[in-house]
Amino acid sequence: MLTLAIDSSTRTLSVALVENQKVRAESSFGAEQQHAELLPELISHLYTEANLSIFDVSAVAVGVGPGAFTGLRVGLMFAKSFGFARSIQVFGVCTHDIIAPTNFTGAVVTDARRKEVYFSNYLNGKRLESPIVIKPDLAATLADTFVGDAIDVYPDKFLNGKTITVSAGRLGMLVNHAVMAGEKVAQLVPNEFAAASDGKGALPKEVGILLPPLPIYLRRPDVVEPTKL
C-alpha cells in the first residue's frame, strides 16, 4: 500500500510517500503563508526522490486539524482532488494524533494564533477528548508533559515541553497500519465551528485513527465577508 500523506494544518507543511510502514520519501517546510504555492512542488520532488509516479499511489492520507481555516483547506482540497482524479480513497487523521508519540501520556499543544493554542490530552497514546482551543495559561495547568509546535511560541508556559512538528511520514504509517488492520473510517461529520468556550469539541473521543477528509475547525475564520448594509 503506497500512500501519499499531506498535512498543511500547522505552520509546517509536510508531505510524504509511505509504502506500508516504510517512508519512501518525506519533505517538510516551515512557511505557513506559502503552503498553497509549495505543496505541488514538494510532492513532485517526492516522486523523483522515491523513483515513483502518481500512478503508483493507492491511497491518500491528510491531516484534518485542528488548524487555521486557510492552511487546512490547502491540504484537504489537494488530497480530495487527487483522490477523485485517481479514484482512490482519501483518509483523514486528526493532526494531534499524528504529533502525539506512541504510548504518549500528556498534552499536544499547537499554535492557534490569537494568543491561543489547540489542546488535546492523551493517556497511553489514546486521546481523552476532542481537541479544544484555549489560552496557553490554562493549557499549562491541564497536563504535566507537553509536545507540539506551541512549545516554541510559549516556552515560558510549557516548561516541561518538547517541540514536535507534524510529520507526514508518521501520518502515512498510521493510516497504512489502520487500513491493514481492518479499521473502518469513522462515520461522522466533524462540527466545523465547535465553540471552545463551552468545552465542546469536534470529535468524539471514541473514534479511531481513520476519519473522513473533513476539516476540524474550532472557531470561525479570521477573514469573513462584510455585513451588507
Number of C-alpha atoms within 10 A of each C-alpha: 15 21 27 31 30 33 35 31 31 25 23 19 28 28 30 30 29 30 19 18 16 14 18 19 22 24 17 20 16 13 12 17 11 13 25 17 10 14 21 12 10 19 22 13 15 20 20 11 13 15 10 16 11 12 7 12 19 17 23 26 34 34 35 28 29 30 29 24 19 17 22 24 19 19 28 25 14 17 26 21 13 18 20 12 9 14 12 14 16 24 27 27 26 27 26 28 23 25 23 26 17 11 11 19 19 22 26 34 32 33 24 22 12 8 12 19 28 26 27 25 25 20 12 12 15 18 24 15 17 21 31 26 27 18 14 24 15 12 23 21 10 14 17 13 17 29 23 23 23 27 24 16 17 18 13 12 17 23 13 14 23 17 17 19 21 28 23 31 28 21 30 33 24 20 28 25 15 16 17 10 9 9 13 13 18 14 10 13 14 20 16 16 15 21 17 16 10 8 12 17 23 23 19 15 13 12 15 17 22 22 25 17 25 24 28 28 25 26 18 13 11 9 8 7 5 6 5 4 3
